[in-house]
Amino acid sequence: MLVLTLALAAVGLALLILSLATGSVIWAWGCIVVCVLGAVVLLVSALSMRAPDEELPPRDQHAKR
């Protein structure tokens, strides 16, 4: 998912440069849409990588050596 997020960021940057070069608002809106989509993918990826609470050790116990 990280590769997809990086690809969306690259597409968003390309659309931003294109919109600045041409002065077109359509390309700017495309950049916004792609960047929001990339942020959603990154958020979903980060939330899915979190460990559930059951797998975490209790906070008051220390690891034994």
PDB file of N, CA, C and O in Angstrom:
ATOM      1  N   MET A   1       0.814  -1.187   0.000  1.00  0.00           N
ATOM      2  CA  MET A   1       0.000   0.000   0.000  1.00  0.00           C
ATOM      3  C   MET A   1       0.862   1.257   0.000  1.00  0.00           C
ATOM      4  O   MET A   1       0.444   2.308  -0.485  1.00  0.00           O
ATOM      5  N   LEU A   2       2.058   1.138   0.544  1.00  0.00           N
ATOM      6  CA  LEU A   2       2.946   2.295   0.564  1.00  0.00           C
ATOM      7  C   LEU A   2       3.359   2.685  -0.858  1.00  0.00           C
ATOM      8  O   LEU A   2       3.489   3.867  -1.174  1.00  0.00           O
ATOM      9  N   VAL A   3       3.560   1.692  -1.696  1.00  0.00           N
ATOM     10  CA  VAL A   3       3.920   1.975  -3.087  1.00  0.00           C
ATOM     11  C   VAL A   3       2.773   2.692  -3.799  1.00  0.00           C
ATOM     12  O   VAL A   3       3.006   3.607  -4.590  1.00  0.00           O
ATOM     13  N   LEU A   4       1.545   2.281  -3.521  1.00  0.00           N
ATOM     14  CA  LEU A   4       0.386   2.949  -4.105  1.00  0.00           C
ATOM     15  C   LEU A   4       0.299   4.395  -3.629  1.00  0.00           C
ATOM     16  O   LEU A   4      -0.012   5.291  -4.414  1.00  0.00           O
ATOM     17  N   THR A   5       0.570   4.624  -2.357  1.00  0.00           N
ATOM     18  CA  THR A   5       0.551   5.983  -1.822  1.00  0.00           C
ATOM     19  C   THR A   5       1.630   6.840  -2.471  1.00  0.00           C
ATOM     20  O   THR A   5       1.381   7.997  -2.811  1.00  0.00           O
ATOM     21  N   LEU A   6       2.815   6.287  -2.642  1.00  0.00           N
ATOM     22  CA  LEU A   6       3.887   7.035  -3.296  1.00  0.00           C
ATOM     23  C   LEU A   6       3.561   7.327  -4.754  1.00  0.00           C
ATOM     24  O   LEU A   6       3.875   8.406  -5.257  1.00  0.00           O
ATOM     25  N   ALA A   7       2.937   6.377  -5.433  1.00  0.00           N
ATOM     26  CA  ALA A   7       2.540   6.598  -6.826  1.00  0.00           C
ATOM     27  C   ALA A   7       1.480   7.688  -6.918  1.00  0.00           C
ATOM     28  O   ALA A   7       1.531   8.530  -7.815  1.00  0.00           O
ATOM     29  N   LEU A   8       0.524   7.677  -6.001  1.00  0.00           N
ATOM     30  CA  LEU A   8      -0.503   8.721  -5.995  1.00  0.00           C
ATOM     31  C   LEU A   8       0.103  10.088  -5.688  1.00  0.00           C
ATOM     32  O   LEU A   8      -0.336  11.095  -6.244  1.00  0.00           O
ATOM     33  N   ALA A   9       1.093  10.136  -4.821  1.00  0.00           N
ATOM     34  CA  ALA A   9       1.764  11.404  -4.533  1.00  0.00           C
ATOM     35  C   ALA A   9       2.505  11.915  -5.762  1.00  0.00           C
ATOM     36  O   ALA A   9       2.510  13.117  -6.025  1.00  0.00           O
ATOM     37  N   ALA A  10       3.131  11.015  -6.515  1.00  0.00           N
ATOM     38  CA  ALA A  10       3.833  11.421  -7.731  1.00  0.00           C
ATOM     39  C   ALA A  10       2.854  11.926  -8.790  1.00  0.00           C
ATOM     40  O   ALA A  10       3.130  12.913  -9.471  1.00  0.00           O
ATOM     41  N   VAL A  11       1.722  11.259  -8.927  1.00  0.00           N
ATOM     42  CA  VAL A  11       0.701  11.705  -9.874  1.00  0.00           C
ATOM     43  C   VAL A  11       0.141  13.059  -9.447  1.00  0.00           C
ATOM     44  O   VAL A  11      -0.088  13.933 -10.283  1.00  0.00           O
ATOM     45  N   GLY A  12      -0.076  13.228  -8.147  1.00  0.00           N
ATOM     46  CA  GLY A  12      -0.561  14.502  -7.634  1.00  0.00           C
ATOM     47  C   GLY A  12       0.413  15.633  -7.902  1.00  0.00           C
ATOM     48  O   GLY A  12       0.003  16.735  -8.266  1.00  0.00           O
ATOM     49  N   LEU A  13       1.697  15.371  -7.725  1.00  0.00           N
ATOM     50  CA  LEU A  13       2.716  16.378  -8.020  1.00  0.00           C
ATOM     51  C   LEU A  13       2.737  16.727  -9.499  1.00  0.00           C
ATOM     52  O   LEU A  13       2.846  17.895  -9.872  1.00  0.00           O
ATOM     53  N   ALA A  14       2.630  15.704 -10.338  1.00  0.00           N
ATOM     54  CA  ALA A  14       2.609  15.951 -11.779  1.00  0.00           C
ATOM     55  C   ALA A  14       1.389  16.787 -12.180  1.00  0.00           C
ATOM     56  O   ALA A  14       1.490  17.688 -13.012  1.00  0.00           O
ATOM     57  N   LEU A  15       0.246  16.479 -11.583  1.00  0.00           N
ATOM     58  CA  LEU A  15      -0.954  17.260 -11.874  1.00  0.00           C
ATOM     59  C   LEU A  15      -0.824  18.694 -11.369  1.00  0.00           C
ATOM     60  O   LEU A  15      -1.314  19.622 -12.013  1.00  0.00           O
ATOM     61  N   LEU A  16      -0.178  18.885 -10.239  1.00  0.00           N
ATOM     62  CA  LEU A  16       0.038  20.230  -9.718  1.00  0.00           C
ATOM     63  C   LEU A  16       0.930  21.042 -10.646  1.00  0.00           C
ATOM     64  O   LEU A  16       0.644  22.205 -10.930  1.00  0.00           O
ATOM     65  N   ILE A  17       1.999  20.437 -11.112  1.00  0.00           N
ATOM     66  CA  ILE A  17       2.900  21.131 -12.041  1.00  0.00           C
ATOM     67  C   ILE A  17       2.180  21.434 -13.343  1.00  0.00           C
ATOM     68  O   ILE A  17       2.338  22.518 -13.905  1.00  0.00           O
ATOM     69  N   LEU A  18       1.392  20.485 -13.822  1.00  0.00           N
ATOM     70  CA  LEU A  18       0.637  20.693 -15.058  1.00  0.00           C
ATOM     71  C   LEU A  18      -0.378  21.819 -14.893  1.00  0.00           C
ATOM     72  O   LEU A  18      -0.550  22.643 -15.791  1.00  0.00           O
ATOM     73  N   SER A  19      -1.049  21.851 -13.746  1.00  0.00           N
ATOM     74  CA  SER A  19      -2.042  22.912 -13.538  1.00  0.00           C
ATOM     75  C   SER A  19      -1.379  24.282 -13.422  1.00  0.00           C
ATOM     76  O   SER A  19      -1.937  25.277 -13.885  1.00  0.00           O
ATOM     77  N   LEU A  20      -0.201  24.344 -12.813  1.00  0.00           N
ATOM     78  CA  LEU A  20       0.506  25.616 -12.730  1.00  0.00           C
ATOM     79  C   LEU A  20       1.039  26.053 -14.085  1.00  0.00           C
ATOM     80  O   LEU A  20       1.051  27.244 -14.394  1.00  0.00           O
ATOM     81  N   ALA A  21       1.475  25.107 -14.887  1.00  0.00           N
ATOM     82  CA  ALA A  21       2.035  25.448 -16.199  1.00  0.00           C
ATOM     83  C   ALA A  21       0.951  25.896 -17.176  1.00  0.00           C
ATOM     84  O   ALA A  21       1.175  26.794 -17.988  1.00  0.00           O
ATOM     85  N   THR A  22      -0.223  25.269 -17.097  1.00  0.00           N
ATOM     86  CA  THR A  22      -1.280  25.602 -18.051  1.00  0.00           C
ATOM     87  C   THR A  22      -2.265  26.630 -17.507  1.00  0.00           C
ATOM     88  O   THR A  22      -2.985  27.260 -18.281  1.00  0.00           O
ATOM     89  N   GLY A  23      -2.307  26.806 -16.203  1.00  0.00           N
ATOM     90  CA  GLY A  23      -3.263  27.724 -15.600  1.00  0.00           C
ATOM     91  C   GLY A  23      -4.675  27.173 -15.588  1.00  0.00           C
ATOM     92  O   GLY A  23      -5.636  27.936 -15.483  1.00  0.00           O
ATOM     93  N   SER A  24      -4.814  25.860 -15.694  1.00  0.00           N
ATOM     94  CA  SER A  24      -6.126  25.225 -15.745  1.00  0.00           C
ATOM     95  C   SER A  24      -6.563  24.779 -14.349  1.00  0.00           C
ATOM     96  O   SER A  24      -5.799  24.163 -13.607  1.00  0.00           O
ATOM     97  N   VAL A  25      -7.799  25.104 -14.016  1.00  0.00           N
ATOM     98  CA  VAL A  25      -8.340  24.730 -12.715  1.00  0.00           C
ATOM     99  C   VAL A  25      -8.702  23.242 -12.690  1.00  0.00           C
ATOM    100  O   VAL A  25      -8.694  22.619 -11.629  1.00  0.00           O
ATOM    101  N   ILE A  26      -9.014  22.684 -13.837  1.00  0.00           N
ATOM    102  CA  ILE A  26      -9.388  21.263 -13.913  1.00  0.00           C
ATOM    103  C   ILE A  26      -8.236  20.380 -13.425  1.00  0.00           C
ATOM    104  O   ILE A  26      -8.458  19.439 -12.663  1.00  0.00           O
ATOM    105  N   TRP A  27      -7.013  20.678 -13.859  1.00  0.00           N
ATOM    106  CA  TRP A  27      -5.856  19.896 -13.417  1.00  0.00           C
ATOM    107  C   TRP A  27      -5.615  20.078 -11.916  1.00  0.00           C
ATOM    108  O   TRP A  27      -5.187  19.143 -11.239  1.00  0.00           O
ATOM    109  N   ALA A  28      -5.887  21.269 -11.400  1.00  0.00           N
ATOM    110  CA  ALA A  28      -5.717  21.514  -9.968  1.00  0.00           C
ATOM    111  C   ALA A  28      -6.711  20.688  -9.156  1.00  0.00           C
ATOM    112  O   ALA A  28      -6.353  20.126  -8.120  1.00  0.00           O
ATOM    113  N   TRP A  29      -7.964  20.612  -9.625  1.00  0.00           N
ATOM    114  CA  TRP A  29      -8.948  19.773  -8.930  1.00  0.00           C
ATOM    115  C   TRP A  29      -8.562  18.297  -9.012  1.00  0.00           C
ATOM    116  O   TRP A  29      -8.784  17.538  -8.068  1.00  0.00           O
ATOM    117  N   GLY A  30      -7.990  17.899 -10.132  1.00  0.00           N
ATOM    118  CA  GLY A  30      -7.499  16.520 -10.252  1.00  0.00           C
ATOM    119  C   GLY A  30      -6.394  16.242  -9.248  1.00  0.00           C
ATOM    120  O   GLY A  30      -6.331  15.162  -8.661  1.00  0.00           O
ATOM    121  N   CYS A  31      -5.523  17.224  -9.055  1.00  0.00           N
ATOM    122  CA  CYS A  31      -4.447  17.098  -8.069  1.00  0.00           C
ATOM    123  C   CYS A  31      -5.022  16.934  -6.668  1.00  0.00           C
ATOM    124  O   CYS A  31      -4.556  16.097  -5.895  1.00  0.00           O
ATOM    125  N   ILE A  32      -6.032  17.730  -6.344  1.00  0.00           N
ATOM    126  CA  ILE A  32      -6.661  17.647  -5.025  1.00  0.00           C
ATOM    127  C   ILE A  32      -7.302  16.283  -4.812  1.00  0.00           C
ATOM    128  O   ILE A  32      -7.163  15.686  -3.744  1.00  0.00           O
ATOM    129  N   VAL A  33      -7.996  15.796  -5.815  1.00  0.00           N
ATOM    130  CA  VAL A  33      -8.666  14.492  -5.700  1.00  0.00           C
ATOM    131  C   VAL A  33      -7.652  13.377  -5.505  1.00  0.00           C
ATOM    132  O   VAL A  33      -7.839  12.504  -4.658  1.00  0.00           O
ATOM    133  N   VAL A  34      -6.580  13.405  -6.285  1.00  0.00           N
ATOM    134  CA  VAL A  34      -5.563  12.359  -6.189  1.00  0.00           C
ATOM    135  C   VAL A  34      -4.865  12.418  -4.828  1.00  0.00           C
ATOM    136  O   VAL A  34      -4.577  11.375  -4.242  1.00  0.00           O
ATOM    137  N   CYS A  35      -4.590  13.610  -4.323  1.00  0.00           N
ATOM    138  CA  CYS A  35      -3.918  13.738  -3.031  1.00  0.00           C
ATOM    139  C   CYS A  35      -4.814  13.283  -1.880  1.00  0.00           C
ATOM    140  O   CYS A  35      -4.333  12.659  -0.934  1.00  0.00           O
ATOM    141  N   VAL A  36      -6.094  13.586  -1.949  1.00  0.00           N
ATOM    142  CA  VAL A  36      -7.017  13.115  -0.912  1.00  0.00           C
ATOM    143  C   VAL A  36      -7.119  11.596  -0.957  1.00  0.00           C
ATOM    144  O   VAL A  36      -7.148  10.942   0.085  1.00  0.00           O
ATOM    145  N   LEU A  37      -7.172  11.044  -2.143  1.00  0.00           N
ATOM    146  CA  LEU A  37      -7.216   9.593  -2.285  1.00  0.00           C
ATOM    147  C   LEU A  37      -5.942   8.959  -1.705  1.00  0.00           C
ATOM    148  O   LEU A  37      -6.016   7.931  -1.030  1.00  0.00           O
ATOM    149  N   GLY A  38      -4.796   9.558  -1.962  1.00  0.00           N
ATOM    150  CA  GLY A  38      -3.545   9.061  -1.392  1.00  0.00           C
ATOM    151  C   GLY A  38      -3.523   9.140   0.120  1.00  0.00           C
ATOM    152  O   GLY A  38      -3.008   8.240   0.782  1.00  0.00           O
ATOM    153  N   ALA A  39      -4.082  10.215   0.677  1.00  0.00           N
ATOM    154  CA  ALA A  39      -4.149  10.349   2.133  1.00  0.00           C
ATOM    155  C   ALA A  39      -5.055   9.288   2.743  1.00  0.00           C
ATOM    156  O   ALA A  39      -4.758   8.757   3.813  1.00  0.00           O
ATOM    157  N   VAL A  40      -6.148   8.980   2.074  1.00  0.00           N
ATOM    158  CA  VAL A  40      -7.061   7.936   2.569  1.00  0.00           C
ATOM    159  C   VAL A  40      -6.373   6.574   2.532  1.00  0.00           C
ATOM    160  O   VAL A  40      -6.484   5.794   3.478  1.00  0.00           O
ATOM    161  N   VAL A  41      -5.671   6.293   1.452  1.00  0.00           N
ATOM    162  CA  VAL A  41      -4.961   5.009   1.348  1.00  0.00           C
ATOM    163  C   VAL A  41      -3.890   4.908   2.434  1.00  0.00           C
ATOM    164  O   VAL A  41      -3.711   3.849   3.037  1.00  0.00           O
ATOM    165  N   LEU A  42      -3.184   6.003   2.682  1.00  0.00           N
ATOM    166  CA  LEU A  42      -2.156   5.997   3.721  1.00  0.00           C
ATOM    167  C   LEU A  42      -2.768   5.803   5.107  1.00  0.00           C
ATOM    168  O   LEU A  42      -2.206   5.080   5.930  1.00  0.00           O
ATOM    169  N   LEU A  43      -3.899   6.429   5.373  1.00  0.00           N
ATOM    170  CA  LEU A  43      -4.567   6.277   6.658  1.00  0.00           C
ATOM    171  C   LEU A  43      -5.069   4.852   6.856  1.00  0.00           C
ATOM    172  O   LEU A  43      -4.921   4.288   7.940  1.00  0.00           O
ATOM    173  N   VAL A  44      -5.655   4.273   5.828  1.00  0.00           N
ATOM    174  CA  VAL A  44      -6.134   2.886   5.918  1.00  0.00           C
ATOM    175  C   VAL A  44      -4.960   1.940   6.145  1.00  0.00           C
ATOM    176  O   VAL A  44      -5.063   0.995   6.927  1.00  0.00           O
ATOM    177  N   SER A  45      -3.858   2.191   5.470  1.00  0.00           N
ATOM    178  CA  SER A  45      -2.680   1.349   5.638  1.00  0.00           C
ATOM    179  C   SER A  45      -2.125   1.458   7.053  1.00  0.00           C
ATOM    180  O   SER A  45      -1.756   0.451   7.656  1.00  0.00           O
ATOM    181  N   ALA A  46      -2.067   2.666   7.580  1.00  0.00           N
ATOM    182  CA  ALA A  46      -1.533   2.856   8.930  1.00  0.00           C
ATOM    183  C   ALA A  46      -2.439   2.208   9.970  1.00  0.00           C
ATOM    184  O   ALA A  46      -1.950   1.605  10.926  1.00  0.00           O
ATOM    185  N   LEU A  47      -3.747   2.323   9.796  1.00  0.00           N
ATOM    186  CA  LEU A  47      -4.659   1.719  10.763  1.00  0.00           C
ATOM    187  C   LEU A  47      -4.665   0.205  10.688  1.00  0.00           C
ATOM    188  O   LEU A  47      -4.888  -0.458  11.701  1.00  0.00           O
ATOM    189  N   SER A  48      -4.425  -0.355   9.519  1.00  0.00           N
ATOM    190  CA  SER A  48      -4.405  -1.806   9.395  1.00  0.00           C
ATOM    191  C   SER A  48      -3.108  -2.409   9.925  1.00  0.00           C
ATOM    192  O   SER A  48      -3.067  -3.600  10.235  1.00  0.00           O
ATOM    193  N   MET A  49      -2.056  -1.614  10.034  1.00  0.00           N
ATOM    194  CA  MET A  49      -0.774  -2.115  10.536  1.00  0.00           C
ATOM    195  C   MET A  49      -0.706  -2.101  12.055  1.00  0.00           C
ATOM    196  O   MET A  49       0.183  -2.721  12.639  1.00  0.00           O
ATOM    197  N   ARG A  50      -1.634  -1.401  12.703  1.00  0.00           N
ATOM    198  CA  ARG A  50      -1.634  -1.357  14.167  1.00  0.00           C
ATOM    199  C   ARG A  50      -1.941  -2.719  14.739  1.00  0.00           C
ATOM    200  O   ARG A  50      -2.737  -3.474  14.181  1.00  0.00           O
ATOM    201  N   ALA A  51      -1.309  -3.031  15.854  1.00  0.00           N
ATOM    202  CA  ALA A  51      -1.562  -4.302  16.530  1.00  0.00           C
ATOM    203  C   ALA A  51      -2.824  -4.163  17.371  1.00  0.00           C
ATOM    204  O   ALA A  51      -3.039  -3.121  17.990  1.00  0.00           O
ATOM    205  N   PRO A  52      -3.656  -5.190  17.402  1.00  0.00           N
ATOM    206  CA  PRO A  52      -4.827  -5.150  18.278  1.00  0.00           C
ATOM    207  C   PRO A  52      -4.408  -5.071  19.742  1.00  0.00           C
ATOM    208  O   PRO A  52      -3.285  -5.437  20.087  1.00  0.00           O
ATOM    209  N   ASP A  53      -5.294  -4.602  20.591  1.00  0.00           N
ATOM    210  CA  ASP A  53      -4.974  -4.433  22.005  1.00  0.00           C
ATOM    211  C   ASP A  53      -4.672  -5.758  22.698  1.00  0.00           C
ATOM    212  O   ASP A  53      -3.923  -5.776  23.675  1.00  0.00           O
ATOM    213  N   GLU A  54      -5.233  -6.865  22.219  1.00  0.00           N
ATOM    214  CA  GLU A  54      -5.002  -8.155  22.869  1.00  0.00           C
ATOM    215  C   GLU A  54      -3.562  -8.623  22.723  1.00  0.00           C
ATOM    216  O   GLU A  54      -3.065  -9.357  23.577  1.00  0.00           O
ATOM    217  N   GLU A  55      -2.882  -8.210  21.656  1.00  0.00           N
ATOM    218  CA  GLU A  55      -1.519  -8.665  21.432  1.00  0.00           C
ATOM    219  C   GLU A  55      -0.491  -7.842  22.208  1.00  0.00           C
ATOM    220  O   GLU A  55       0.653  -8.275  22.348  1.00  0.00           O
ATOM    221  N   LEU A  56      -0.860  -6.696  22.705  1.00  0.00           N
ATOM    222  CA  LEU A  56       0.065  -5.853  23.440  1.00  0.00           C
ATOM    223  C   LEU A  56       0.172  -6.338  24.878  1.00  0.00           C
ATOM    224  O   LEU A  56      -0.827  -6.761  25.462  1.00  0.00           O
ATOM    225  N   PRO A  57       1.385  -6.283  25.467  1.00  0.00           N
ATOM    226  CA  PRO A  57       1.506  -6.679  26.878  1.00  0.00           C
ATOM    227  C   PRO A  57       0.871  -5.606  27.762  1.00  0.00           C
ATOM    228  O   PRO A  57       0.773  -4.443  27.369  1.00  0.00           O
ATOM    229  N   PRO A  58       0.445  -6.007  28.951  1.00  0.00           N
ATOM    230  CA  PRO A  58      -0.129  -5.016  29.876  1.00  0.00           C
ATOM    231  C   PRO A  58       0.894  -3.933  30.199  1.00  0.00           C
ATOM    232  O   PRO A  58       2.095  -4.199  30.235  1.00  0.00           O
ATOM    233  N   ARG A  59       0.426  -2.734  30.430  1.00  0.00           N
ATOM    234  CA  ARG A  59       1.339  -1.601  30.641  1.00  0.00           C
ATOM    235  C   ARG A  59       2.061  -1.678  31.982  1.00  0.00           C
ATOM    236  O   ARG A  59       3.164  -1.146  32.106  1.00  0.00           O
ATOM    237  N   ASP A  60       1.473  -2.325  32.988  1.00  0.00           N
ATOM    238  CA  ASP A  60       2.094  -2.330  34.315  1.00  0.00           C
ATOM    239  C   ASP A  60       3.127  -3.451  34.475  1.00  0.00           C
ATOM    240  O   ASP A  60       3.824  -3.488  35.489  1.00  0.00           O
ATOM    241  N   GLN A  61       3.244  -4.347  33.523  1.00  0.00           N
ATOM    242  CA  GLN A  61       4.210  -5.433  33.611  1.00  0.00           C
ATOM    243  C   GLN A  61       5.391  -5.134  32.682  1.00  0.00           C
ATOM    244  O   GLN A  61       5.219  -4.669  31.556  1.00  0.00           O
ATOM    245  N   HIS A  62       6.579  -5.413  33.185  1.00  0.00           N
ATOM    246  CA  HIS A  62       7.781  -5.209  32.407  1.00  0.00           C
ATOM    247  C   HIS A  62       8.228  -6.544  31.785  1.00  0.00           C
ATOM    248  O   HIS A  62       7.869  -7.621  32.259  1.00  0.00           O
ATOM    249  N   ALA A  63       8.999  -6.441  30.743  1.00  0.00           N
ATOM    250  CA  ALA A  63       9.494  -7.653  30.078  1.00  0.00           C
ATOM    251  C   ALA A  63      10.516  -8.340  30.996  1.00  0.00           C
ATOM    252  O   ALA A  63      11.337  -7.683  31.636  1.00  0.00           O
ATOM    253  N   LYS A  64      10.445  -9.660  31.044  1.00  0.00           N
ATOM    254  CA  LYS A  64      11.387 -10.418  31.870  1.00  0.00           C
ATOM    255  C   LYS A  64      12.641 -10.705  31.066  1.00  0.00           C
ATOM    256  O   LYS A  64      12.586 -10.921  29.855  1.00  0.00           O
ATOM    257  N   ARG A  65      13.764 -10.705  31.752  1.00  0.00           N
ATOM    258  CA  ARG A  65      15.030 -10.999  31.072  1.00  0.00           C
ATOM    259  C   ARG A  65      15.443 -12.410  31.306  1.00  0.00           C
ATOM    260  O   ARG A  65      16.485 -12.839  30.811  1.00  0.00           O
TER     261      ARG A  65
END
